[in-house]
Amino acid sequence: MDRTGTQIDHIDRSIIEQLQRDGRVPYTRLGAAVGLSEAAVRQRVQRLTDAGVMQVVAVTNPLSHGKRRMAMIGVRTEGPTDDIAKTLQSMPDIDYLVVTAGTYDLMAEVVVESDLALLDLTNRMRAVPGVRNTETFIYLDLVKQTFTWGAH
Protein backbone atom coordinates (compact mmCIF):
# COMPACT_ATOMS: atom_id res chain seq x y z
CA MET A 1 0.00 0.00 0.00
CA ASP A 2 1.32 3.48 -0.79
CA ARG A 3 0.87 6.56 1.39
CA THR A 4 -2.48 7.41 -0.25
CA GLY A 5 -3.91 4.14 1.10
CA THR A 6 -4.17 2.70 -2.40
CA GLN A 7 -2.94 -0.84 -2.97
CA ILE A 8 -0.34 -0.88 -5.76
CA ASP A 9 1.32 -3.96 -7.21
CA HIS A 10 4.34 -4.63 -9.39
CA ILE A 11 2.34 -3.93 -12.57
CA ASP A 12 1.24 -0.53 -11.23
CA ARG A 13 4.87 0.21 -10.41
CA SER A 14 5.89 -0.75 -13.93
CA ILE A 15 3.20 1.48 -15.41
CA ILE A 16 4.40 4.41 -13.30
CA GLU A 17 8.01 3.86 -14.33
CA GLN A 18 7.06 3.67 -18.02
CA LEU A 19 5.07 6.90 -17.76
CA GLN A 20 7.97 8.60 -15.97
CA ARG A 21 10.14 7.82 -18.99
CA ASP A 22 7.50 9.06 -21.46
CA GLY A 23 4.18 10.43 -20.25
CA ARG A 24 2.84 10.43 -23.82
CA VAL A 25 3.34 6.72 -24.50
CA PRO A 26 0.22 5.26 -26.16
CA TYR A 27 -1.83 2.83 -24.07
CA THR A 28 -1.20 0.08 -26.64
CA ARG A 29 2.57 0.35 -26.21
CA LEU A 30 2.26 0.84 -22.44
CA GLY A 31 0.11 -2.28 -22.20
CA ALA A 32 2.62 -4.30 -24.24
CA ALA A 33 5.48 -3.10 -22.01
CA VAL A 34 3.76 -4.26 -18.81
CA GLY A 35 1.92 -7.31 -20.16
CA LEU A 36 -1.65 -5.99 -20.20
CA SER A 37 -4.26 -5.13 -22.82
CA GLU A 38 -4.82 -1.54 -23.82
CA ALA A 39 -8.14 -1.47 -21.93
CA ALA A 40 -6.63 -2.95 -18.76
CA VAL A 41 -3.70 -0.54 -18.69
CA ARG A 42 -6.04 2.41 -19.38
CA GLN A 43 -8.14 1.34 -16.35
CA ARG A 44 -5.08 1.05 -14.12
CA VAL A 45 -3.74 4.45 -15.17
CA GLN A 46 -7.15 5.99 -14.42
CA ARG A 47 -7.30 4.26 -11.01
CA LEU A 48 -3.79 5.43 -10.09
CA THR A 49 -4.59 8.98 -11.21
CA ASP A 50 -7.98 9.11 -9.46
CA ALA A 51 -6.39 7.81 -6.23
CA GLY A 52 -3.73 10.53 -6.30
CA VAL A 53 -0.91 7.98 -6.59
CA MET A 54 0.40 9.75 -9.70
CA GLN A 55 -0.14 12.58 -12.13
CA VAL A 56 0.89 12.74 -15.75
CA VAL A 57 1.97 16.32 -16.42
CA ALA A 58 4.16 18.39 -18.72
CA VAL A 59 7.26 19.76 -17.03
CA THR A 60 8.47 23.08 -18.37
CA ASN A 61 11.70 24.98 -18.06
CA PRO A 62 10.58 28.24 -16.38
CA LEU A 63 13.60 30.08 -17.74
CA SER A 64 12.37 29.43 -21.28
CA HIS A 65 9.16 31.43 -20.81
CA GLY A 66 10.06 34.70 -19.15
CA LYS A 67 10.92 33.70 -15.60
CA ARG A 68 14.42 34.83 -14.72
CA ARG A 69 14.93 33.92 -11.06
CA MET A 70 14.60 30.57 -9.31
CA ALA A 71 15.19 30.17 -5.59
CA MET A 72 14.53 27.99 -2.58
CA ILE A 73 13.36 29.89 0.50
CA GLY A 74 13.81 28.43 3.96
CA VAL A 75 11.18 29.61 6.46
CA ARG A 76 11.53 29.54 10.24
CA THR A 77 8.26 29.78 12.14
CA GLU A 78 6.89 30.15 15.63
CA GLY A 79 4.20 27.74 16.74
CA PRO A 80 2.30 25.28 14.57
CA THR A 81 3.00 25.39 10.83
CA ASP A 82 -0.49 24.44 9.57
CA ASP A 83 -1.96 27.94 9.16
CA ILE A 84 1.34 29.36 7.94
CA ALA A 85 1.62 26.63 5.32
CA LYS A 86 -1.96 27.26 4.16
CA THR A 87 -1.24 30.96 3.72
CA LEU A 88 2.01 30.34 1.85
CA GLN A 89 0.35 27.65 -0.26
CA SER A 90 -2.12 30.25 -1.54
CA MET A 91 0.68 32.47 -2.91
CA PRO A 92 0.84 31.87 -6.67
CA ASP A 93 4.60 32.54 -6.87
CA ILE A 94 5.32 29.50 -4.67
CA ASP A 95 5.51 26.37 -6.83
CA TYR A 96 6.60 23.83 -4.23
CA LEU A 97 6.11 23.91 -0.47
CA VAL A 98 7.10 21.30 2.10
CA VAL A 99 7.08 21.07 5.88
CA THR A 100 10.53 19.98 7.00
CA ALA A 101 12.47 18.91 10.06
CA GLY A 102 15.74 20.68 10.81
CA THR A 103 16.92 24.26 10.50
CA TYR A 104 13.84 25.38 8.57
CA ASP A 105 10.23 24.55 9.32
CA LEU A 106 9.14 25.05 5.70
CA MET A 107 10.93 25.14 2.35
CA ALA A 108 9.41 26.92 -0.64
CA GLU A 109 10.63 26.74 -4.22
CA VAL A 110 9.81 29.82 -6.26
CA VAL A 111 10.14 30.95 -9.85
CA VAL A 112 9.71 34.67 -10.49
CA GLU A 113 10.35 37.25 -13.21
CA SER A 114 13.04 39.28 -11.47
CA ASP A 115 14.98 40.01 -8.31
CA LEU A 116 12.42 42.72 -7.54
CA ALA A 117 9.62 40.12 -7.73
CA LEU A 118 11.67 37.85 -5.43
CA LEU A 119 12.05 40.70 -2.93
CA ASP A 120 8.31 41.38 -3.06
CA LEU A 121 7.54 37.71 -2.45
CA THR A 122 9.93 37.37 0.49
CA ASN A 123 8.45 40.51 2.05
CA ARG A 124 4.95 39.03 1.69
CA MET A 125 6.17 35.77 3.22
CA ARG A 126 7.77 37.58 6.17
CA ALA A 127 4.49 39.42 6.81
CA VAL A 128 2.61 36.15 7.40
CA PRO A 129 1.77 35.79 11.12
CA GLY A 130 4.04 33.17 12.67
CA VAL A 131 6.90 33.55 10.17
CA ARG A 132 9.97 34.37 12.22
CA ASN A 133 12.43 34.77 9.31
CA THR A 134 13.34 33.53 5.86
CA GLU A 135 16.56 32.70 4.07
CA THR A 136 16.70 32.75 0.29
CA PHE A 137 18.93 30.45 -1.73
CA ILE A 138 19.12 31.80 -5.29
CA TYR A 139 19.70 29.20 -7.99
CA LEU A 140 22.72 30.08 -10.13
CA ASP A 141 22.34 27.02 -12.37
CA LEU A 142 19.88 24.15 -12.63
CA VAL A 143 22.24 21.19 -12.96
CA LYS A 144 19.81 18.30 -12.53
CA GLN A 145 16.06 17.99 -12.33
CA THR A 146 14.52 14.55 -12.47
CA PHE A 147 11.12 13.11 -11.82
CA THR A 148 11.99 9.43 -12.23
CA TRP A 149 11.83 8.44 -8.59
CA GLY A 150 10.43 5.05 -9.41
CA ALA A 151 7.60 3.40 -7.61
CA HIS A 152 9.45 1.05 -5.29
C-alpha positions as CSV (number, residue, x, y, z in Angstrom):
1,M,0.0,0.0,0.0
2,D,1.3,3.5,-0.8
3,R,0.9,6.6,1.4
4,T,-2.5,7.4,-0.3
5,G,-3.9,4.1,1.1
6,T,-4.2,2.7,-2.4
7,Q,-2.9,-0.8,-3.0
8,I,-0.3,-0.9,-5.8
9,D,1.3,-4.0,-7.2
10,H,4.3,-4.6,-9.4
11,I,2.3,-3.9,-12.6
12,D,1.2,-0.5,-11.2
13,R,4.9,0.2,-10.4
14,S,5.9,-0.8,-13.9
15,I,3.2,1.5,-15.4
16,I,4.4,4.4,-13.3
17,E,8.0,3.9,-14.3
18,Q,7.1,3.7,-18.0
19,L,5.1,6.9,-17.8
20,Q,8.0,8.6,-16.0
21,R,10.1,7.8,-19.0
22,D,7.5,9.1,-21.5
23,G,4.2,10.4,-20.2
24,R,2.8,10.4,-23.8
25,V,3.3,6.7,-24.5
26,P,0.2,5.3,-26.2
27,Y,-1.8,2.8,-24.1
28,T,-1.2,0.1,-26.6
29,R,2.6,0.4,-26.2
30,L,2.3,0.8,-22.4
31,G,0.1,-2.3,-22.2
32,A,2.6,-4.3,-24.2
33,A,5.5,-3.1,-22.0
34,V,3.8,-4.3,-18.8
35,G,1.9,-7.3,-20.2
36,L,-1.7,-6.0,-20.2
37,S,-4.3,-5.1,-22.8
38,E,-4.8,-1.5,-23.8
39,A,-8.1,-1.5,-21.9
40,A,-6.6,-3.0,-18.8
41,V,-3.7,-0.5,-18.7
42,R,-6.0,2.4,-19.4
43,Q,-8.1,1.3,-16.3
44,R,-5.1,1.1,-14.1
45,V,-3.7,4.5,-15.2
46,Q,-7.2,6.0,-14.4
47,R,-7.3,4.3,-11.0
48,L,-3.8,5.4,-10.1
49,T,-4.6,9.0,-11.2
50,D,-8.0,9.1,-9.5
51,A,-6.4,7.8,-6.2
52,G,-3.7,10.5,-6.3
53,V,-0.9,8.0,-6.6
54,M,0.4,9.7,-9.7
55,Q,-0.1,12.6,-12.1
56,V,0.9,12.7,-15.8
57,V,2.0,16.3,-16.4
58,A,4.2,18.4,-18.7
59,V,7.3,19.8,-17.0
60,T,8.5,23.1,-18.4
61,N,11.7,25.0,-18.1
62,P,10.6,28.2,-16.4
63,L,13.6,30.1,-17.7
64,S,12.4,29.4,-21.3
65,H,9.2,31.4,-20.8
66,G,10.1,34.7,-19.2
67,K,10.9,33.7,-15.6
68,R,14.4,34.8,-14.7
69,R,14.9,33.9,-11.1
70,M,14.6,30.6,-9.3
71,A,15.2,30.2,-5.6
72,M,14.5,28.0,-2.6
73,I,13.4,29.9,0.5
74,G,13.8,28.4,4.0
75,V,11.2,29.6,6.5
76,R,11.5,29.5,10.2
77,T,8.3,29.8,12.1
78,E,6.9,30.2,15.6
79,G,4.2,27.7,16.7
80,P,2.3,25.3,14.6
81,T,3.0,25.4,10.8
82,D,-0.5,24.4,9.6
83,D,-2.0,27.9,9.2
84,I,1.3,29.4,7.9
85,A,1.6,26.6,5.3
86,K,-2.0,27.3,4.2
87,T,-1.2,31.0,3.7
88,L,2.0,30.3,1.9
89,Q,0.3,27.6,-0.3
90,S,-2.1,30.3,-1.5
91,M,0.7,32.5,-2.9
92,P,0.8,31.9,-6.7
93,D,4.6,32.5,-6.9
94,I,5.3,29.5,-4.7
95,D,5.5,26.4,-6.8
96,Y,6.6,23.8,-4.2
97,L,6.1,23.9,-0.5
98,V,7.1,21.3,2.1
99,V,7.1,21.1,5.9
100,T,10.5,20.0,7.0
101,A,12.5,18.9,10.1
102,G,15.7,20.7,10.8
103,T,16.9,24.3,10.5
104,Y,13.8,25.4,8.6
105,D,10.2,24.5,9.3
106,L,9.1,25.1,5.7
107,M,10.9,25.1,2.4
108,A,9.4,26.9,-0.6
109,E,10.6,26.7,-4.2
110,V,9.8,29.8,-6.3
111,V,10.1,31.0,-9.9
112,V,9.7,34.7,-10.5
113,E,10.3,37.3,-13.2
114,S,13.0,39.3,-11.5
115,D,15.0,40.0,-8.3
116,L,12.4,42.7,-7.5
117,A,9.6,40.1,-7.7
118,L,11.7,37.9,-5.4
119,L,12.1,40.7,-2.9
120,D,8.3,41.4,-3.1
121,L,7.5,37.7,-2.5
122,T,9.9,37.4,0.5
123,N,8.4,40.5,2.0
124,R,4.9,39.0,1.7
125,M,6.2,35.8,3.2
126,R,7.8,37.6,6.2
127,A,4.5,39.4,6.8
128,V,2.6,36.2,7.4
129,P,1.8,35.8,11.1
130,G,4.0,33.2,12.7
131,V,6.9,33.5,10.2
132,R,10.0,34.4,12.2
133,N,12.4,34.8,9.3
134,T,13.3,33.5,5.9
135,E,16.6,32.7,4.1
136,T,16.7,32.7,0.3
137,F,18.9,30.5,-1.7
138,I,19.1,31.8,-5.3
139,Y,19.7,29.2,-8.0
140,L,22.7,30.1,-10.1
141,D,22.3,27.0,-12.4
142,L,19.9,24.1,-12.6
143,V,22.2,21.2,-13.0
144,K,19.8,18.3,-12.5
145,Q,16.1,18.0,-12.3
146,T,14.5,14.6,-12.5
147,F,11.1,13.1,-11.8
148,T,12.0,9.4,-12.2
149,W,11.8,8.4,-8.6
150,G,10.4,5.1,-9.4
151,A,7.6,3.4,-7.6
152,H,9.4,1.0,-5.3
